[in-house]
Amino acid sequence: MKSHRKKGSCTTILVGKNASIDGSTIIARNEDGNEPLHPQKFVYVKPEQQPHHYQAVLSKFNIDLPENPLGYTATPEAVSGHGLWAAAGINSDNVAMSATETITTNSRILGIDPLVDDGLGEEDMPTIVLPYIHSAQEGVKRLGQLLEQYGTYETNGICFADQDEVWYFESIGGHHWAAIRIPDDSYVVAPNRFNITEFDFQSPDTLSSDDLENLIEQYQLNPDPEGYNLRHIFGSASTKDTRYNNPRAWFGQKYFNPEFQTTPIDQDLPFICQATKKISIEDVKFVLSSHYQNTPYDVYGTTNNAEQKKLFRPIGINRNQEVHILQLRNDVAPELAGIHWLAFGPNTFNAVIPFYAHVNDTPATYRDTTAEFDPQKMYWLSNTLAAFGDGHFNLVEDSENVFEQNTVATCRHLQIQADAQSVKEPDITAYLTKINEQMAQISLTNATQLLGDMVKLVAPRMNLQFTLHD
């Protein structure tokens, strides 16, 4: 089998409209690379910029694309030559997609339906799906048809949302798949393992490849005496899961449901959960930035030992390339509904910005990421904050927390004003594009100030000092 470069180890959160604090649907994901620095950018792809024919870089997969694509936001590679990897976005019909969450599988299904070297993969999915769908369910069906026809060389979880529904899709082997609608009152925390558990093939809230149920029966894949638990059938329950995957789901679920009596190594953590309170954007961001705070496994803990700090893989990690929280609001005009919350770099040290998706361009400091270091570009500035702050976390933690709260609050206030003003604007697209520029400037200014504050805090504590004055 060929070697395909993987984006790697993401963490996903899904929130139904009745589970969120304001009635929005939310799909969110940390895009984690296979190395600490992998420059990303934020763009708006206009319909005329969408290719008519798509050719993958990592495989021979290619396809003629439909006519009349929609415009959409995306966070692709900033350095050419490795493929597009558009990652996530919201299209002009207010449909959101995030692709992908790399997931585990097992040798039983791979023996029946092997992966396809020249199939499609994470590199390709948003570009060939998001511009052509008008609902979350339509996204599931288009991706499923493409996967059945062309196959895939990897196993992934993909998220879709519109203003009413949230769907989670998982590929199975080379050509099979299953998807489930997340109940409106529920949330999901999904790490890098097969996540779907109970699955009713007769339910209107599930979709799958037509022969999936028969395949399970034909090859005797079901270990359970009753029902279909797809994680048991197609997934893994490895020692790596207990160190790398399960702890992330455990921490997120304990945050939303403190009453859960579970442990970080549990192999059967639930998939769909109901929180004890309504979930905000800030809640989602906290979990996606987390490092096991207030547990014995905190990476920055002061009362635990080195072995405990390295026992479990945290959600916030140096390989966070960007985090997107795709919010579709239901209490505003359609042009205002899609909000592409975005931050670059390790999430413990950044702040998400609520960029409007109904625009014609994105701010230069987020759009024009360079291959080389440039602190005027948010990708590089955010990673500088993380590299500097990581070594002095307990010293700079309060400053970072103040920066994040003030930045998000300032942008939220600007958003409230823009929502109200937009109805008076003759060109709402141009207006929202201008507002995004203002938000980007707030982000750049505040992050630069935080870096300066960090320098002022750390410089007096350098080891390179001597107490006798000249």
C-alpha positions in Angstrom: 0.0 0.0 0.0 1.2 3.5 -0.8 2.1 5.9 2.0 -0.4 8.8 2.2 0.5 11.8 4.3 -2.0 12.2 7.1 -3.2 15.3 8.8 -3.4 13.1 11.8 -4.9 13.4 15.2 -7.9 15.6 15.5 -10.6 16.0 18.1 -14.2 16.7 17.1 -17.2 18.2 19.0 -20.8 18.2 17.7 -23.7 20.0 19.3 -27.4 19.8 18.3 -29.5 23.0 18.2 -31.4 22.3 21.4 -28.2 21.5 23.2 -26.6 24.8 22.4 -27.1 27.9 24.4 -28.6 30.0 21.6 -30.3 27.4 19.4 -27.4 27.1 16.9 -26.1 23.9 15.4 -22.3 23.5 16.0 -19.6 21.3 14.4 -16.1 21.8 15.6 -12.7 20.2 15.2 -9.0 20.6 16.0 -7.1 20.1 12.8 -3.9 18.4 14.1 -1.0 17.8 11.9 1.6 15.1 12.0 4.2 17.7 13.0 4.1 20.9 15.1 4.3 23.5 12.3 2.3 23.0 9.1 1.2 26.5 7.9 -2.6 27.0 7.3 -4.6 29.8 5.8 -8.2 31.0 5.8 -9.8 31.7 2.4 -13.1 32.2 0.7 -13.5 30.2 -2.5 -15.8 32.0 -5.0 -17.8 29.9 -7.4 -15.7 30.9 -10.3 -12.5 29.8 -8.4 -13.8 26.2 -7.9 -12.1 23.8 -10.4 -14.2 22.0 -13.1 -11.9 19.0 -12.8 -10.3 17.9 -9.6 -7.0 16.0 -9.5 -5.7 14.7 -6.1 -2.1 15.1 -5.2 -1.7 12.1 -2.9 -3.4 9.6 -5.1 -4.5 9.2 -8.7 -8.1 10.0 -7.8 -9.7 12.6 -10.1 -13.2 13.6 -10.9 -15.2 16.0 -13.1 -17.1 18.3 -10.7 -20.8 19.5 -11.1 -21.7 22.8 -12.6 -22.9 25.8 -10.5 -20.8 25.4 -7.3 -21.5 27.5 -4.2 -19.0 29.7 -2.6 -17.5 28.6 0.7 -15.0 29.3 3.4 -12.0 27.0 3.9 -8.8 26.5 5.8 -6.4 24.8 3.2 -2.7 24.3 3.1 -0.7 27.5 2.9 2.2 25.8 1.2 1.5 24.3 -2.2 2.5 20.9 -3.5 0.9 18.8 -0.8 -2.7 19.0 -1.9 -5.5 21.3 -0.9 -6.7 19.9 2.4 -9.5 22.4 2.6 -10.4 21.0 6.1 -13.7 22.8 6.9 -16.0 25.5 5.8 -19.5 26.9 5.4 -21.0 27.3 2.0 -23.3 30.1 0.8 -26.4 28.0 1.5 -25.4 27.8 5.2 -24.3 24.2 5.1 -21.1 23.3 7.1 -18.6 20.5 6.6 -15.5 19.4 8.6 -13.3 16.7 7.2 -11.8 14.8 8.7 -11.4 13.0 12.1 -8.9 10.2 11.4 -10.4 7.1 13.0 -9.4 3.5 13.8 -10.6 0.3 12.3 -9.8 -3.4 12.5 -8.4 -6.2 10.4 -11.8 -8.0 10.1 -13.4 -5.3 8.0 -10.2 -4.5 6.1 -9.9 -8.1 5.1 -13.4 -8.0 3.6 -13.2 -4.5 2.1 -9.5 -3.4 1.8 -8.5 0.3 1.5 -8.0 1.6 -2.0 -4.6 3.1 -2.8 -5.9 5.4 -5.5 -9.2 6.4 -3.8 -10.2 9.7 -2.3 -9.1 10.9 1.1 -9.1 13.8 3.6 -7.1 15.9 1.1 -10.0 15.9 -1.3 -13.3 15.7 0.6 -14.4 19.3 1.3 -13.4 20.5 -2.2 -15.5 17.8 -4.0 -18.5 17.9 -1.6 -19.1 21.2 0.2 -19.7 23.4 -2.9 -22.4 21.1 -4.1 -24.7 20.4 -1.2 -27.7 22.3 0.1 -28.3 20.4 3.4 -26.4 18.3 5.9 -28.1 15.2 4.8 -27.4 15.9 1.1 -23.7 16.1 2.2 -23.8 12.7 3.7 -25.4 11.2 0.6 -22.9 12.9 -1.8 -19.9 11.8 0.2 -21.3 8.3 0.6 -21.9 7.9 -3.2 -18.4 9.1 -4.0 -16.8 6.8 -1.4 -18.7 3.8 -2.8 -17.7 4.6 -6.3 -14.1 5.5 -5.9 -13.1 4.0 -2.6 -10.8 5.5 0.1 -7.3 4.9 1.3 -8.0 5.8 4.9 -10.8 5.6 7.5 -12.2 8.9 8.6 -15.1 10.7 10.5 -16.7 13.6 8.7 -19.2 16.2 10.1 -22.0 18.0 8.4 -24.5 20.6 9.7 -27.2 22.9 8.5 -29.4 25.1 10.6 -31.6 22.2 11.6 -29.5 19.0 11.6 -26.1 17.7 12.6 -24.8 14.5 11.0 -21.7 12.4 11.8 -20.3 10.2 9.0 -17.7 7.4 9.3 -16.0 5.5 6.5 -15.7 1.8 6.9 -13.1 -0.2 4.9 -12.5 0.9 1.4 -16.0 1.4 0.1 -18.5 1.3 3.0 -19.9 4.0 5.4 -22.4 4.8 8.0 -23.8 8.1 9.2 -26.1 9.2 12.1 -28.1 12.3 12.9 -27.1 13.7 16.2 -30.2 14.3 18.3 -31.1 18.0 18.7 -30.6 17.8 22.5 -27.3 16.0 22.4 -23.5 16.5 21.9 -20.6 14.3 20.8 -16.9 14.3 21.7 -15.1 12.2 19.1 -11.4 11.4 19.2 -9.3 9.3 16.7 -11.2 6.1 17.0 -14.3 4.6 15.4 -17.0 6.5 17.3 -20.6 5.5 16.3 -22.0 2.9 18.8 -25.7 2.0 18.7 -27.0 2.0 15.1 -30.6 1.3 13.9 -30.6 0.5 10.2 -34.4 1.2 10.0 -34.2 4.6 11.6 -34.8 7.8 9.5 -31.9 9.3 11.5 -29.3 6.9 10.1 -27.9 6.4 6.6 -25.4 3.9 5.3 -24.1 2.0 2.3 -26.9 -0.2 1.1 -25.2 -3.5 1.8 -23.7 -2.7 5.2 -26.2 -4.6 7.3 -26.0 -7.7 5.0 -22.2 -7.5 5.1 -22.2 -7.6 8.9 -24.4 -10.7 8.8 -22.6 -12.4 5.9 -19.2 -12.2 7.5 -20.3 -12.7 11.1 -18.8 -9.4 12.3 -21.1 -8.6 15.2 -19.7 -9.6 18.6 -22.9 -8.5 20.5 -25.9 -10.8 20.9 -28.4 -8.0 20.2 -28.4 -4.8 18.1 -25.6 -3.2 16.2 -22.8 -1.4 17.9 -20.7 -0.1 15.0 -17.7 0.7 17.2 -17.6 -3.0 18.4 -18.1 -4.2 14.8 -15.8 -2.0 12.8 -13.6 -0.2 15.4 -10.7 -1.0 17.8 -10.3 -1.5 21.5 -6.5 -1.3 21.7 -4.1 -0.3 24.4 -3.3 2.8 22.3 -7.0 3.8 22.5 -6.7 3.8 26.3 -3.7 6.2 26.1 -4.4 8.2 22.9 -8.2 8.3 22.3 -10.4 7.5 25.2 -8.9 10.0 27.6 -9.9 12.9 25.3 -13.5 11.8 25.1 -13.5 11.2 28.8 -12.3 14.7 29.6 -14.8 16.4 27.3 -17.7 14.3 28.6 -16.7 15.0 32.2 -16.7 18.7 31.5 -20.2 18.6 30.1 -21.4 15.9 32.5 -19.5 16.1 35.8 -21.7 13.3 37.2 -20.4 10.7 34.8 -18.6 7.8 36.7 -16.1 6.9 34.0 -12.3 6.6 33.7 -9.9 7.8 31.1 -9.2 4.3 29.9 -12.8 3.1 29.5 -13.2 1.4 26.1 -17.0 1.9 26.0 -17.4 5.5 26.7 -20.7 6.7 25.3 -21.0 8.3 21.8 -24.1 10.5 22.0 -24.5 12.4 25.3 -26.9 15.0 26.9 -25.2 17.7 28.8 -26.4 19.1 32.2 -26.4 22.6 30.8 -26.7 24.4 27.4 -23.4 24.5 25.5 -21.7 27.7 24.4 -19.0 28.4 21.9 -16.7 29.1 24.8 -17.4 25.7 26.3 -16.5 24.0 23.0 -13.3 26.1 22.7 -12.3 25.2 26.3 -12.6 21.5 25.7 -10.7 21.8 22.4 -7.9 23.7 24.2 -7.7 21.4 27.3 -4.8 19.6 28.8 -6.5 17.7 31.6 -6.9 20.7 33.9 -7.7 19.8 37.5 -6.8 16.1 37.1 -3.6 14.2 37.9 -2.8 14.1 34.2 -2.5 17.9 33.6 0.5 18.5 31.3 1.1 21.8 33.2 0.3 20.4 36.6 2.4 21.4 39.7 1.3 18.6 42.0 1.7 15.6 39.7 4.8 13.8 38.5 6.4 13.6 35.0 5.0 10.1 34.3 1.4 11.3 35.0 1.8 14.3 32.8 2.8 12.1 29.9 0.3 9.3 30.5 -2.5 10.5 28.2 -2.6 12.5 24.9 -4.1 15.9 25.6 -6.6 17.6 23.3 -4.7 20.9 23.2 -1.3 19.9 21.7 1.6 21.4 19.9 0.3 19.8 16.7 -2.9 21.9 16.7 -2.7 23.7 13.3 -6.1 25.4 13.5 -9.4 25.0 15.3 -12.7 25.7 13.6 -16.1 26.0 15.3 -18.7 26.1 12.6 -21.9 27.7 13.9 -25.2 28.0 12.1 -27.4 30.4 13.9 -31.2 30.3 13.8 -32.2 33.7 15.2 -30.8 35.9 12.5 -31.2 36.6 8.7 -29.7 33.9 6.4 -26.8 36.1 5.5 -25.7 36.3 9.1 -26.3 32.6 10.0 -23.0 31.1 9.2 -20.1 31.9 11.6 -16.7 30.3 11.0 -15.0 30.7 14.3 -11.3 30.3 13.8 -7.9 30.3 15.5 -4.5 29.1 14.4 -1.8 27.2 16.4 -2.0 25.3 19.7 -5.4 26.1 21.2 -4.2 26.6 24.8 -2.7 29.9 23.7 -5.1 31.3 21.1 -8.5 32.9 20.8 -11.3 32.0 18.3 -12.6 34.8 16.1 -16.3 34.8 14.9 -15.8 35.4 11.2 -18.9 35.8 9.1 -19.1 33.2 6.3 -21.2 35.2 3.9 -18.3 37.3 2.5 -16.3 37.7 -0.7 -12.8 37.5 0.9 -11.0 36.8 4.1 -8.6 39.1 6.1 -5.1 39.2 4.8 -3.4 38.3 8.1 -5.4 35.0 8.1 -5.4 34.5 4.3 -1.8 35.2 3.3 0.1 32.8 5.5 3.6 32.5 4.3 5.9 29.4 4.3 8.5 31.3 6.3 8.0 32.9 9.7 6.2 36.2 9.7 4.7 37.5 13.0 2.3 39.8 11.1 0.5 36.6 9.9 -1.8 35.1 12.6 -0.6 31.5 12.0 2.9 32.4 12.9 2.0 34.8 15.7 -0.2 32.2 17.3 2.5 29.6 17.2 5.0 32.1 18.6 2.7 32.7 21.6 2.5 28.9 22.1 6.2 28.2 21.8 7.0 31.1 24.3 4.2 30.4 26.7 4.6 26.6 26.9 8.0 26.9 28.7 6.6 29.5 31.2 3.0 28.4 31.5 2.4 29.1 35.1 3.8 32.5 34.8 1.8 33.6 31.7 -1.4 31.6 32.2 -3.3 34.5 33.6 -2.2 36.9 30.9 -3.3 34.3 28.2 -6.7 33.9 29.9 -7.3 37.6 30.0 -6.2 37.9 26.3 -8.6 35.2 25.2 -11.6 36.6 27.2 -11.0 40.2 26.1 -10.5 39.2 22.4 -13.6 37.1 22.2 -15.7 39.6 24.1 -14.6 42.5 21.9 -15.3 40.5 18.7 -18.7 39.4 20.2 -19.6 43.0 20.8 -18.6 44.0 17.3 -20.7 41.0 16.0 -23.8 42.2 17.9 -23.4 45.7 16.4 -22.8 44.2 12.9 -25.9 42.0 13.1 -28.0 45.1 13.9 -26.4 47.3 11.3 -26.4 44.8 8.5 -30.1 45.3 7.7 -29.3 48.9 6.7 -26.4 48.0 4.4 -27.0 48.0 0.6 -24.3 45.4 0.1 -24.3 43.0 3.1 -21.6 40.8 1.7 -19.2 43.7 1.4 -20.2 45.0 4.8 -19.6 41.6 6.5 -16.2 41.3 4.7 -15.3 44.7 6.2 -16.4 43.5 9.7 -14.2 40.4 9.4 -11.2 42.7 8.7 -11.9 44.6 11.9 -12.1 41.4 13.9 -8.8 40.2 12.4 -7.2 43.5 13.4 -8.5 43.1 16.9 -7.0 39.5 17.0 -3.6 40.7 15.6 -3.4 43.6 18.0 -4.3 41.7 21.1 -2.1 38.7 20.3 0.9 41.1 19.7 0.2 42.8 23.0 0.1 39.4 24.7 3.4 38.5 23.3 4.8 41.7 24.7 3.3 41.0 28.1 4.9 37.5 28.0 8.3 39.0 27.3 8.0 41.5 30.2 7.0 38.7 32.6 9.7 36.2 31.5 12.7 38.5 30.9 13.4 39.2 34.6 13.4 35.5 35.3 16.0 34.4 32.7 18.8 32.2 33.9 21.2 34.5 32.2 21.6 36.9 35.1 23.8 38.0 37.9 22.8 39.8 41.0 25.8 42.2 41.3 25.0 45.4 39.4 27.5 47.1 37.1 
